[in-house]
């Protein structure tokens, strides 16, 4: 009898493990399905390709902005509106850095242009990351586990942060032009694709791959995920999980700074209020994707980018609220989002 128990006991465990590892392919089919539906409605292959690439690029930029908050909420259970500060801060730091490098940004050299962008991005991420550390130290640390207080405190902190940005850079809109070789479009026959959108695709994919690899393939990612599930156990092994969580908040803030640079270059202008304005879009992506799910946010951002571009071409009036319609449709289908974090 005991032998029979020991033989059968592992089977439920193995079934649970295989179920956890099973990939839910259904949400992954949404983007290709949306592309196929849009193709006959648009009618022109060249226009469809242009709109699709533009939608994917927009989605990648939105994902970069949302990825930081996804990490903070998914791994630390911190609900914060402060990301708007780090988005705007990153964008304004990029304005200052690129403005100080006119010979690099104006040169007809892709290498110099990318080097200027690289310096601006590093400076923006560093500034946003340090601001995130200060924010966590002064405010967030006092309200861990208290969502209502987190919302109220971070909303107040965002207002204060916007005023500080205005004190340094002023209240007016500032231009953030693209470097010389990244402006304009690449043309193949009737297809025209903006160069910056291709760069956005590469950066967005790189951020997604890096986040997934770090969380799932490294010791640091394993410790962070284990600390979320059982903090006392991880600390009993000698690891200081609090320091890891502080690092997560800093990385999330730095990613918001990177997203601010990408969004500012996409709009080619920045304002102190840009973070608060983009926050609405970010929360829509995170809610659609499944609170705290990196893969869900990635897919949700792509869907928003595609829907915004397709409806903007086919039905401009509907484009104003197409994102809301998309979110409602997805939540009616899956109330917990495309990929619920509880099922990962």
N, C-alpha and C positions, 0 to 999 in steps of 0.2 A: 504493500500500500504506500509506504514511504517512497519506494522507488518510482511508483506511478506519479506521485506528487512532484518529485524532483524532476521527472522527465517532462511533465506538462507545464510546470511552473514558468519556465522561461518563455513559453510561447506567447502569452499575453504581452510580456515585456518586449519581445521581438516585434510583435505586431504594432505596439505603440511606437517603437523606434522607427519602423518602416513607414508608419503613417506620418510621423513628424518629418521624415526625410522626403516624403512624396511631394512633388512640386504641383502646385495648383496652377494648371495651364490656362484655365478659362479666362482670368483677367488679362493674360498676355495676348489673347486673341483680339482684344478690344481695339487696339491701335491699328493693326492690319485691316480689321473689319471696317473701321471708320474710313481708312484710306480707300478701300474698295468701293464703299458706298459713295464717297465723294467724287470718285473719278468720272462716272457717267453724268453726274449732275454738273460738274464743271465743264465737261465737253472737250476741253483742249488739253492734250498731253503735256505741252510745255508749261501751261498755266498751272496744271495739277502738280507737276514736279516742283515748280517754284514755290507754290503755296505749301506743299508738304515739307520741303526743306526748311522754309521759314517757320512753319509750325513746330518742327522738331527742334530747331535752334532756340525758339522762344521757350519751349518746354524745358530744354537743358538749362537755360538761364534761370528759369523759375525754380527748377530742382536745386541748383547750386544755392540759391537764396534760402530755400526751404530745408536743405539738408542739415544745416546747423541746428535749427529748432527741432528737427526730427530727432537728432541725436540727444539733445538736451532733454526733451520730453520722454523719448523712448527709453533712455538709459538712466536718467536721474529722476524721472517723474516730476519735472519742474515745468509748470505752465507759465510761460513768460511772454510778455509783449515787448520786452526790452530789445528784441532782435532788430526792431526798427532803428534804434540808435546805432547799432553796429553796422547796419546796411548803409545808412547815411554817412557815418564816419568814414567807412572804407571808401565811399565814392568821393568825398571831399578830400581825403588824403591823396587819392589818385589824381584829382584835379591839380593839387599843389605839386606833386611829383612830376607829372607829365608837363606841367607848365614850366618847371625848372629845367626841362630837357628838350628845348625846342629844336636843337640840332639833331637829336635822335629821332624825335617824332616826325619832323619835317623832311628827313632824309629819304631819298628814293632807294632805301635799302631795307629789305624785309628783316634782316638780322638786327639792325639797329632799332627798328620799330618794335620788334618782339622783345629786345633787351629793355627798351624803355617801359613797355608794358609789364615785363617781369619785375622790374624794380618797383613800379607803382603797385603791383599786386602784392609783393612781399611787404612793402611799407603799409599798405592798407590792412593786410591780414595781421601784421604785428600790432598795429594800433588798435584794431578791433579786438584782438585776443587779449591785450593788456587791459583794455576797457572792460572786457568781460570778466577778467580776474578781479578787478576792483569792484565791479557790480556784484559779483558773487560773494565777495568778502564782506561788503558793507550791507547788502540787502538780502540776497537769496539765502545765505546761510542761516538767517534767523527764522525763515519760514518754510523750511523743508517739510513736506508732508501736509502743508496747509494751502490747498489750491486757491481758495478764495482770497486769502491774504497775498498769495503770489501774484494773482491777477491785479489786485488793487495797487500793490507796491510797484510792480513793474510798469503799470500804466503811468503812475506818477513819475517813476524814474525815466520813462521815455519822454515825457513832457520836459523834465529838467534837462535831459540830454539834448533835446532839440534846441533848447535855449542856449546851452553851452556851445553848440555848433554854430548858432547864429552869432554868438559873441566873437568867435574866432574867424569865421568866413563870411559873416554878414547874412542878411535876410533875403538877398536877391538870388534869382536863378543864375547858375553859372554854367558855362558851356564845357562839355567834355568831348571834344572832337576825336575822331579816330585818327591814328597815325596814317601817314601818306599811303603806304602800300596796302593797308587794310581797308581803305575806303573804296567805294566803287564795287563793281560786280564782275564776276566771271561769266562769260557768255559762250554757250555752246548751241549754235543754231538759234532757235527761238527761246531757248532756256537761259534765263539770267538769274544767277544766285549771288547774293551779296557775300563778299569775302569774309566779313566779320561773322556772319552766320555759320560759316564752316568752322571758324575758330571756336565759336561758342559750342558747336557740336563736339569738338575734340576735348575742350575743357570740361564740359558736362559729363561726358563719358569717363574721362580720367578721374574726376571726383567720385563718381559712382563706384567705379572699380576699386579705387583706393579705400573707400569707406567699407565696402563689402569685404575686401581682403583683410583689412585691419581687424574688423569685428569678428571674422570667422576663421582666419588663418594665422593669427598671431597670439602670442601669450598674453599681451596686453589686452587684446580684445576678449580673450577667454576670461581673464580676471575681472574685467568690467562687467561682462554678462553674468558671471558667477556672483559678483558682488550685488548685482541687481536682484538676483534670485535669493541669495542667502548671505547677507552682509557679515553676520557674526561668524559664519564658518570661514569665510575668506580672511577676515581679520585674525581668527585663531591660528591661521597658517603663517602669520607674520607679515601679511601684506596690509599696507595702509590704504584702504579703499577710499578714504576721504580725499587723499591726494589724487587718486585716479579720477574721481568724480570732478574735482577742480579742473583737472586736465581736460576732461570731456567738455566742461563749460567753456574753457578757453578755446578749444578747437572749434566748438560750435559757433562761438562768437567770431572767430577768425574766418570761418566759412561764410558767415553772414557778410563780413567785410569784403571777401572775394565776390560774393553775389552782388554787393553794392557796386563794385567796379564794373562787373559785367553788365548790370542793368543800366548804369549810367552811360556806358559806351553804347548800349543798345538804343537808349533814348537820345544820346548825345547832349544831355544836359542833366544837372543835378539840382535839387532843392533840399533845404533842411527837413521838409515834410515828406520826402520820398519814402523813407522807411515806414512811416505810418500808413502811407497809401499802399505800399506793396504788401504790408502785413495782412491785409484782407485776403489777397490772393494766396499768400503763404498758408494761412489757416484753412482755406478751402482745399488746397492740395493735401495738407496733412490729414484733414478729416476724411477726404475721399480715399486716400491711400490706406488709412487705418492708423490711428494715433500711435506714433512711434515707429512705424514700419518704413525703413529706408527704401525697400523695393516698391512698396505701395506708393510712397511719395514720388519716386522716380516715374512710375507709370502714370500716376495722377497728373503730374506736371506735363508729361508728353501729351496726354489726352486734352488738357486745357489748351496747350499751344496749338494743337491741330484743330480743335473745335473753333477757337478764336479766329484762326486764319481762314478756315473754310467758310464759316458763317459770315465773316467780314466781307468775303467776296460774293457769296451767294445771296445773303440776306443781311445787309448792313445794319438794319434796325434791330434785328434779333441778336446781333453780335454784342450789343450792350449788356445783355443779361444771359448770354449763352453759357457762361461759366456756372452761373447759378442753376440753370436748367440741367447741366451736366452733373453737378453735385447732387441735385435732388434725384435724378434718375439712378445714379450709382448707389445712393443710400437707400432708395426704395428696393433695389436689387439686393444689396448687401449692407444692412444697417450699420455694421461695424467697420465698413471700409473694404477696399479691395483685398488687402492682406492684413487681417487682424493680428496684432502683435501677440495676442494670447495663443494663437495657433501656430506660431513659428517654432 
